Amino acid sequence: MYLKKIILAVLLLGVLGGGIFVYYVYTAFFSPNTAFENNEAYLYIPSDADMDELQGQLRPLLKDLNTFTSVAERKQYRVRGGKYILIKGMNNNEIVNTLRSGNTPVKVSFNNQESLPALAGRIAMQIEADSLSLLGAFRDEDFLQRRNLDEDSSLGMYIPNTYEFFWNSSALDFRDRMEKEYDRFWNEARNKKAESLGLSPKEVISLAAVVQKESAKVDERPRVAGVYLNRLRKGMALQADPTVIFALKKELNNFDTVIRRVLYKDLTIDSPYNTYRYSGLPPGPIAMPDISAIEAVLNAEDHNYYYFVADVENFGYHKFAENLVQHNRNKEQYIRWINSQNINR
């Protein structure tokens, strides 16, 4: 009789202990374990992060870090780099599953950069890769040689837009994706249009950069592009002020320099980007042209204009002329206006 009581007691203790264990396991796995007030919290986990670094990021976001760690160990989770979104009220099981397979893409945008270092800096703000590794990938000699590019023309390789990347993408991941996007952009239709203009895709991009710098008005860009194409066909120098400004900035090695007025002395700068001294297109884009500027060149307006100057009666637009006499009249009006504004540089 006494033995039966002992056996019963042991069984009851076992059931109670098992119940406590099951309750603990259930609680550890399935009880809400977030401590943040917002609906979402974002984790950016570096590619080389270990569990200690992950725990450091999770500590302020979770009620109980220990139960998370226990569940992660039971599920044999291994830290993976990327961007992850935690939802308020998630339990440890959901958190581990999210960190295992929920790497979320980020949107990467860029436009109007004037140099490869500027592009690298812009991208480094949006993905894990740092600017030095990105710049190294952009300037890799084997890559440039394979694409028939050089330092001057390589900026045109990157078509500005908004793309989706995983946050933990490497510099090579970014560059190789942009190579594919470039080839996708230059489809058969666009290549035929470029060929009909007597230009290569690289030359179209170089001209598009000038067109974009000349006019911020998208609806005017095809007309501006038509002017430059007319000049190229006739063997005239482009005489584009933005190329002179770029040459001055390049000589100063400071692309943050603000130059609002091109002076006559600036036109003498000895640079292949100075389209007053050197005929034809500059050796590369003076900025990253957006898609509208590229399309403006490919679909340039057919007209007989060879000159244009800023229209001081309709700011942002230009007055166009077919001959130098007409252009000089338009230019006089512009010079009077700019002098009245005391813009000396």
FILUM-23030 format. One line per field, with one value per residue (C-alpha): residue number from 1; x negated, z negated, y negated. Coordinates in nm, 4 decimals, decimal comma, padded with zeros to 6 digits. Example, Ala and Ser with C-alpha at 12.3 -4.5 7.8 and 13.67 -1.06 7.14 Angstrom:
2
nr = 1 / 2
east = -01,2300 / -01,3670
up = -00,7800 / -00,7140
north = 00,4500 / 00,1060
This chain:
345
nr = 1 / 2 / 3 / 4 / 5 / 6 / 7 / 8 / 9 / 10 / 11 / 12 / 13 / 14 / 15 / 16 / 17 / 18 / 19 / 20 / 21 / 22 / 23 / 24 / 25 / 26 / 27 / 28 / 29 / 30 / 31 / 32 / 33 / 34 / 35 / 36 / 37 / 38 / 39 / 40 / 41 / 42 / 43 / 44 / 45 / 46 / 47 / 48 / 49 / 50 / 51 / 52 / 53 / 54 / 55 / 56 / 57 / 58 / 59 / 60 / 61 / 62 / 63 / 64 / 65 / 66 / 67 / 68 / 69 / 70 / 71 / 72 / 73 / 74 / 75 / 76 / 77 / 78 / 79 / 80 / 81 / 82 / 83 / 84 / 85 / 86 / 87 / 88 / 89 / 90 / 91 / 92 / 93 / 94 / 95 / 96 / 97 / 98 / 99 / 100 / 101 / 102 / 103 / 104 / 105 / 106 / 107 / 108 / 109 / 110 / 111 / 112 / 113 / 114 / 115 / 116 / 117 / 118 / 119 / 120 / 121 / 122 / 123 / 124 / 125 / 126 / 127 / 128 / 129 / 130 / 131 / 132 / 133 / 134 / 135 / 136 / 137 / 138 / 139 / 140 / 141 / 142 / 143 / 144 / 145 / 146 / 147 / 148 / 149 / 150 / 151 / 152 / 153 / 154 / 155 / 156 / 157 / 158 / 159 / 160 / 161 / 162 / 163 / 164 / 165 / 166 / 167 / 168 / 169 / 170 / 171 / 172 / 173 / 174 / 175 / 176 / 177 / 178 / 179 / 180 / 181 / 182 / 183 / 184 / 185 / 186 / 187 / 188 / 189 / 190 / 191 / 192 / 193 / 194 / 195 / 196 / 197 / 198 / 199 / 200 / 201 / 202 / 203 / 204 / 205 / 206 / 207 / 208 / 209 / 210 / 211 / 212 / 213 / 214 / 215 / 216 / 217 / 218 / 219 / 220 / 221 / 222 / 223 / 224 / 225 / 226 / 227 / 228 / 229 / 230 / 231 / 232 / 233 / 234 / 235 / 236 / 237 / 238 / 239 / 240 / 241 / 242 / 243 / 244 / 245 / 246 / 247 / 248 / 249 / 250 / 251 / 252 / 253 / 254 / 255 / 256 / 257 / 258 / 259 / 260 / 261 / 262 / 263 / 264 / 265 / 266 / 267 / 268 / 269 / 270 / 271 / 272 / 273 / 274 / 275 / 276 / 277 / 278 / 279 / 280 / 281 / 282 / 283 / 284 / 285 / 286 / 287 / 288 / 289 / 290 / 291 / 292 / 293 / 294 / 295 / 296 / 297 / 298 / 299 / 300 / 301 / 302 / 303 / 304 / 305 / 306 / 307 / 308 / 309 / 310 / 311 / 312 / 313 / 314 / 315 / 316 / 317 / 318 / 319 / 320 / 321 / 322 / 323 / 324 / 325 / 326 / 327 / 328 / 329 / 330 / 331 / 332 / 333 / 334 / 335 / 336 / 337 / 338 / 339 / 340 / 341 / 342 / 343 / 344 / 345
east = 00,0000 / -00,2790 / -00,4649 / -00,1582 / -00,1408 / -00,5058 / -00,4528 / -00,1435 / -00,3266 / -00,6138 / -00,3697 / -00,1929 / -00,5227 / -00,6200 / -00,2972 / -00,3320 / -00,6956 / -00,6074 / -00,3252 / -00,5587 / -00,8109 / -00,5470 / -00,4200 / -00,7720 / -00,8404 / -00,5052 / -00,5590 / -00,9140 / -00,8017 / -00,4591 / -00,4146 / -00,4556 / -00,8097 / -00,8435 / -00,9111 / -00,8846 / -00,5806 / -00,5823 / -00,4091 / -00,7418 / -01,1090 / -01,3919 / -01,7065 / -02,0085 / -02,2327 / -02,5845 / -02,6992 / -02,9729 / -02,7558 / -02,7555 / -02,4991 / -02,6518 / -02,6050 / -02,2517 / -02,1690 / -02,3030 / -02,0593 / -01,7685 / -01,8184 / -01,6195 / -01,3514 / -01,2606 / -01,1055 / -01,3123 / -01,6339 / -01,7105 / -01,3978 / -01,4701 / -01,8239 / -01,6910 / -01,4384 / -01,7021 / -01,9308 / -01,6531 / -01,5650 / -01,9373 / -01,9233 / -02,2415 / -02,2803 / -02,2285 / -02,2946 / -02,0207 / -01,7323 / -01,4581 / -01,1239 / -00,9886 / -00,6170 / -00,4839 / -00,3508 / -00,5663 / -00,6646 / -01,0105 / -00,9155 / -00,7984 / -01,1049 / -01,3437 / -01,1543 / -01,1682 / -01,5420 / -01,5929 / -01,4020 / -01,2621 / -01,5486 / -01,3579 / -01,4730 / -01,5426 / -01,4790 / -01,8000 / -01,7693 / -02,0309 / -02,0310 / -02,2376 / -02,5707 / -02,8601 / -03,1354 / -03,1993 / -03,2965 / -02,9673 / -02,7771 / -02,9644 / -02,8821 / -02,5160 / -02,4841 / -02,6785 / -02,4043 / -02,1496 / -02,3164 / -02,5778 / -02,8670 / -03,0892 / -03,1893 / -03,5503 / -03,4489 / -03,1896 / -03,4411 / -03,6863 / -03,4245 / -03,3375 / -03,7029 / -03,8048 / -04,0283 / -03,9058 / -03,5457 / -03,6202 / -03,8149 / -03,5414 / -03,2815 / -03,5097 / -03,4922 / -03,7378 / -03,7267 / -03,5637 / -03,2891 / -03,2128 / -02,9578 / -02,7237 / -02,7109 / -02,4696 / -02,1145 / -01,9483 / -01,6282 / -01,4915 / -01,5905 / -01,5328 / -01,8382 / -01,8962 / -02,0553 / -02,3504 / -02,4393 / -02,8111 / -02,9791 / -03,0135 / -02,6475 / -02,5499 / -02,7835 / -02,6908 / -02,3199 / -02,3697 / -02,5511 / -02,2463 / -02,0137 / -02,2267 / -02,2067 / -01,8329 / -01,7856 / -01,9745 / -01,7298 / -01,7022 / -01,4676 / -01,6925 / -02,0046 / -01,8398 / -01,7470 / -02,1032 / -02,2370 / -02,0037 / -02,1577 / -02,5089 / -02,5792 / -02,6750 / -02,4910 / -02,7893 / -02,7737 / -02,3982 / -02,4533 / -02,7296 / -02,5026 / -02,2055 / -02,4094 / -02,4700 / -02,1018 / -01,9953 / -02,2333 / -02,1119 / -01,7417 / -01,5557 / -01,2349 / -01,1670 / -00,9342 / -01,2087 / -01,4879 / -01,4067 / -01,4403 / -01,7725 / -01,8932 / -01,7954 / -02,0170 / -02,3202 / -02,2550 / -02,2286 / -02,5623 / -02,7275 / -02,6010 / -02,7355 / -03,0715 / -03,0153 / -03,1499 / -02,8799 / -02,9793 / -02,7882 / -02,8436 / -02,7768 / -03,0790 / -03,2973 / -03,1605 / -03,2393 / -03,5927 / -03,6457 / -03,5170 / -03,7321 / -04,0395 / -03,9617 / -03,8835 / -03,5788 / -03,2396 / -03,0635 / -03,1849 / -02,8931 / -02,9405 / -02,6362 / -02,7973 / -03,0546 / -03,3006 / -03,4834 / -03,8134 / -03,6664 / -03,6229 / -04,0003 / -04,0457 / -04,2401 / -04,0252 / -03,8692 / -03,5434 / -03,5599 / -03,3337 / -03,4260 / -03,7847 / -03,7299 / -03,4783 / -03,2522 / -03,1198 / -03,3064 / -03,4940 / -03,2238 / -02,9052 / -02,9412 / -02,6744 / -02,4473 / -02,1612 / -01,8203 / -01,6094 / -01,4084 / -01,7277 / -01,8411 / -01,4999 / -01,5170 / -01,8292 / -01,6906 / -01,3696 / -01,5158 / -01,3024 / -01,3672 / -01,4169 / -01,6612 / -01,7804 / -02,1524 / -02,1535 / -01,9672 / -01,9960 / -01,8033 / -01,4644 / -01,4474 / -01,0784 / -00,9974 / -01,2435 / -01,3564 / -01,3039 / -01,5176 / -01,4903 / -01,6022 / -01,7509 / -01,8291 / -02,1112 / -02,3717 / -02,2094 / -01,8886 / -02,0815 / -02,2873 / -01,9668 / -01,8381 / -02,1754 / -02,1869 / -01,8617 / -02,0003 / -02,3286 / -02,1409 / -01,9342 / -02,2240 / -02,4234 / -02,1253 / -02,1305 / -02,4976 / -02,5824 / -02,9575 / -03,0322
up = 00,0000 / -00,0953 / 00,2292 / 00,4366 / 00,2809 / 00,3649 / 00,7251 / 00,7529 / 00,6084 / 00,8516 / 01,1402 / 01,0266 / 00,9913 / 01,3375 / 01,4862 / 01,3036 / 01,4116 / 01,7668 / 01,7624 / 01,6365 / 01,9054 / 02,1779 / 02,0489 / 02,0498 / 02,4012 / 02,5271 / 02,3639 / 02,4995 / 02,8518 / 02,8823 / 02,6355 / 02,7774 / 02,7122 / 02,8685 / 02,6596 / 02,9208 / 02,9523 / 03,3298 / 03,5599 / 03,7107 / 03,6205 / 03,8707 / 03,8289 / 04,0545 / 03,9917 / 04,1426 / 04,3530 / 04,1029 / 03,7909 / 03,5236 / 03,2558 / 03,0104 / 03,2560 / 03,3344 / 02,9651 / 02,9228 / 03,1865 / 03,0465 / 02,6797 / 02,6877 / 02,9113 / 02,7112 / 02,3687 / 02,3017 / 02,4969 / 02,3213 / 02,4439 / 02,7972 / 02,7756 / 02,6431 / 02,9260 / 03,1845 / 03,0559 / 03,0595 / 03,4181 / 03,5110 / 03,6469 / 03,8001 / 03,8339 / 04,1876 / 04,3112 / 04,4527 / 04,3669 / 04,1575 / 04,0416 / 03,7010 / 03,6389 / 03,3033 / 03,1076 / 03,2805 / 03,0766 / 03,0719 / 03,3221 / 03,5706 / 03,5055 / 03,5747 / 03,8910 / 04,0078 / 03,9446 / 04,1267 / 04,4493 / 04,4386 / 04,5915 / 04,7267 / 05,0354 / 05,0074 / 05,2765 / 05,4132 / 05,6022 / 05,7709 / 06,0227 / 06,1348 / 05,9824 / 06,1575 / 06,0810 / 05,9831 / 05,6248 / 05,5918 / 05,7173 / 05,4787 / 05,1879 / 05,2838 / 05,3091 / 04,9855 / 04,8030 / 04,9157 / 04,9010 / 04,6850 / 04,9304 / 04,8436 / 05,0878 / 05,1221 / 05,2221 / 05,4635 / 05,6209 / 05,6544 / 05,8372 / 06,0658 / 06,1540 / 06,1884 / 06,4965 / 06,6159 / 06,5966 / 06,7788 / 07,0489 / 07,0988 / 07,1383 / 07,3538 / 07,0953 / 06,9235 / 06,6253 / 06,8332 / 06,9922 / 06,7184 / 06,5349 / 06,8299 / 06,7390 / 06,4542 / 06,5679 / 06,2977 / 06,1587 / 05,8492 / 05,8106 / 05,5523 / 05,3841 / 05,0735 / 04,8188 / 04,7746 / 05,1480 / 05,2131 / 05,4355 / 05,7090 / 05,6685 / 05,7321 / 06,0269 / 06,1982 / 06,1578 / 06,3099 / 06,6022 / 06,6674 / 06,6333 / 06,8828 / 07,1357 / 07,0757 / 07,1247 / 07,4526 / 07,6279 / 08,0026 / 08,0477 / 07,8648 / 08,0368 / 08,3764 / 08,2854 / 08,1762 / 08,4967 / 08,7028 / 08,5348 / 08,6114 / 08,2401 / 08,0141 / 07,6843 / 07,5003 / 07,7215 / 07,6710 / 07,2950 / 07,3221 / 07,5265 / 07,2973 / 07,0012 / 07,1781 / 07,2726 / 06,9142 / 06,7784 / 07,0359 / 06,9628 / 06,6529 / 06,8572 / 06,9767 / 07,2516 / 07,3945 / 07,3967 / 07,7386 / 07,8934 / 07,7177 / 07,8318 / 08,1872 / 08,1717 / 08,0716 / 08,3297 / 08,5975 / 08,4881 / 08,4860 / 08,8370 / 08,9636 / 08,7921 / 08,5594 / 08,2054 / 07,9466 / 07,7450 / 07,4423 / 07,1227 / 06,8942 / 07,0411 / 06,9534 / 06,5990 / 06,5726 / 06,7020 / 06,4382 / 06,1594 / 06,2807 / 06,2855 / 05,9299 / 05,8321 / 05,6527 / 05,7988 / 05,5194 / 05,6639 / 05,7628 / 06,0966 / 06,2084 / 06,4911 / 06,7507 / 06,8226 / 07,1500 / 06,9833 / 06,8859 / 07,2512 / 07,2894 / 07,0418 / 07,2086 / 07,1418 / 07,3718 / 07,1947 / 07,3181 / 07,6218 / 07,7194 / 07,7868 / 07,8888 / 08,1482 / 08,1139 / 07,7969 / 07,4664 / 07,3745 / 07,1297 / 06,9596 / 06,7558 / 06,5229 / 06,4969 / 06,7390 / 06,6391 / 06,8700 / 06,9950 / 07,1203 / 07,2947 / 07,4577 / 07,5594 / 07,7635 / 07,9126 / 08,0029 / 08,0769 / 08,2429 / 08,6136 / 08,6762 / 08,8188 / 08,4925 / 08,4247 / 08,1284 / 07,8035 / 07,4960 / 07,1708 / 07,2052 / 06,9348 / 07,0068 / 06,9463 / 06,6899 / 06,7257 / 07,1013 / 07,3892 / 07,7028 / 08,0141 / 08,3319 / 08,6791 / 08,7436 / 08,5558 / 08,6163 / 08,4504 / 08,1727 / 08,0931 / 08,0473 / 07,8047 / 07,6303 / 07,5767 / 07,3839 / 07,1662 / 07,0968 / 06,9927 / 06,7519 / 06,5982 / 06,5522 / 06,3754 / 06,1303 / 06,0440 / 06,1145 / 06,1606 / 06,1043
north = 00,0000 / -00,2352 / -00,1463 / -00,2269 / -00,5728 / -00,6345 / -00,5256 / -00,7442 / -01,0409 / -00,9914 / -00,9730 / -01,2867 / -01,4688 / -01,3474 / -01,4691 / -01,8005 / -01,8353 / -01,7433 / -01,9934 / -02,2636 / -02,1719 / -02,1755 / -02,5094 / -02,6523 / -02,5261 / -02,6501 / -02,9897 / -03,0163 / -02,9322 / -03,0906 / -03,3771 / -03,7307 / -03,8507 / -04,1963 / -04,5069 / -04,7827 / -05,0091 / -05,0651 / -04,8188 / -04,7162 / -04,7125 / -04,6760 / -04,4724 / -04,5230 / -04,2248 / -04,2444 / -03,9511 / -03,8620 / -03,8994 / -03,6286 / -03,5465 / -03,7935 / -04,0811 / -03,9686 / -03,9512 / -04,3039 / -04,4295 / -04,2280 / -04,3158 / -04,6455 / -04,4912 / -04,1799 / -04,1258 / -03,8155 / -03,7638 / -03,4367 / -03,2597 / -03,3793 / -03,2399 / -02,9092 / -02,8771 / -02,9759 / -02,7000 / -02,4400 / -02,5360 / -02,5284 / -02,8821 / -03,0272 / -03,4029 / -03,5341 / -03,8848 / -04,1043 / -04,3330 / -04,1771 / -04,3146 / -04,2178 / -04,2705 / -04,3826 / -04,0839 / -03,8218 / -03,5164 / -03,3607 / -03,0928 / -03,3574 / -03,5726 / -03,2860 / -03,1893 / -03,5512 / -03,5735 / -03,2456 / -03,3181 / -03,6717 / -03,8699 / -04,1710 / -04,3672 / -04,7393 / -04,9980 / -05,1504 / -05,4791 / -05,6961 / -05,9797 / -06,2799 / -06,1729 / -06,3447 / -06,0930 / -05,7331 / -05,8318 / -06,0202 / -05,7155 / -05,4867 / -05,7173 / -05,7280 / -05,3489 / -05,2887 / -05,4789 / -05,2206 / -04,8763 / -04,7077 / -04,7477 / -05,0462 / -05,3175 / -05,1969 / -04,8442 / -04,9836 / -05,2200 / -04,9327 / -04,7268 / -05,0204 / -05,0758 / -04,7110 / -04,6953 / -04,3576 / -04,4758 / -04,8033 / -04,6226 / -04,3643 / -04,6411 / -04,8596 / -05,1375 / -05,3683 / -05,6043 / -05,8767 / -05,6707 / -05,4184 / -05,6354 / -05,5811 / -05,2121 / -05,2856 / -05,3606 / -05,5739 / -05,4323 / -05,2624 / -04,8982 / -04,6276 / -04,4744 / -04,2719 / -04,5032 / -04,2656 / -04,2812 / -04,3113 / -04,5679 / -04,3065 / -04,2101 / -04,5714 / -04,6248 / -04,2989 / -04,3708 / -04,7163 / -04,5575 / -04,3406 / -04,6407 / -04,8352 / -04,5520 / -04,5211 / -04,8955 / -04,8959 / -04,6688 / -04,6253 / -04,9221 / -05,1687 / -05,0385 / -05,0913 / -05,4485 / -05,5193 / -05,3684 / -05,5855 / -05,8911 / -05,7682 / -05,7272 / -05,4402 / -05,3865 / -05,5367 / -05,8456 / -05,8768 / -05,8787 / -06,1400 / -06,3663 / -06,2981 / -06,4193 / -06,7517 / -06,7796 / -06,7167 / -06,9795 / -07,2309 / -07,1912 / -07,0792 / -07,0811 / -06,7288 / -06,8504 / -07,0755 / -06,8201 / -06,6660 / -07,0130 / -07,0753 / -06,7331 / -06,8252 / -07,1346 / -06,9348 / -06,6647 / -06,9338 / -07,0773 / -06,7346 / -06,6588 / -06,9892 / -06,9450 / -07,2404 / -07,2436 / -07,1750 / -07,4832 / -07,3586 / -07,5571 / -07,2560 / -07,0777 / -07,3771 / -07,3775 / -07,0062 / -07,0666 / -07,3381 / -07,1132 / -06,8255 / -07,0469 / -07,1614 / -06,8017 / -06,9380 / -06,8530 / -07,0430 / -07,3731 / -07,5970 / -07,7758 / -07,9730 / -08,1666 / -08,0633 / -08,3443 / -08,4005 / -08,3111 / -07,9732 / -07,8856 / -07,8595 / -07,5748 / -07,2948 / -06,9933 / -06,7345 / -06,8199 / -07,1799 / -07,1590 / -07,5144 / -07,4022 / -07,0420 / -06,9303 / -06,6315 / -06,4777 / -06,4846 / -06,1645 / -06,0618 / -06,1811 / -06,5006 / -06,3644 / -06,0655 / -06,1381 / -06,0159 / -05,8035 / -06,1024 / -06,2686 / -05,9503 / -05,9167 / -06,2834 / -06,2110 / -05,8913 / -06,0737 / -06,4160 / -06,6816 / -06,7313 / -07,1051 / -07,3604 / -07,5182 / -07,5451 / -07,7823 / -07,8423 / -08,0606 / -08,0851 / -08,2540 / -08,5224 / -08,5705 / -08,2044 / -08,0789 / -07,7200 / -07,7236 / -07,8537 / -08,0649 / -07,8811 / -08,0252 / -07,8978 / -08,1430 / -08,3411 / -08,6813 / -08,5711 / -08,3977 / -08,7080 / -08,9094 / -08,6491 / -08,6354 / -09,0133 / -08,9952 / -08,7166 / -08,9003 / -09,2147 / -09,0100 / -08,8164 / -09,1365 / -09,2916 / -08,9996 / -09,0630 / -08,7005 / -08,7096 / -08,3400
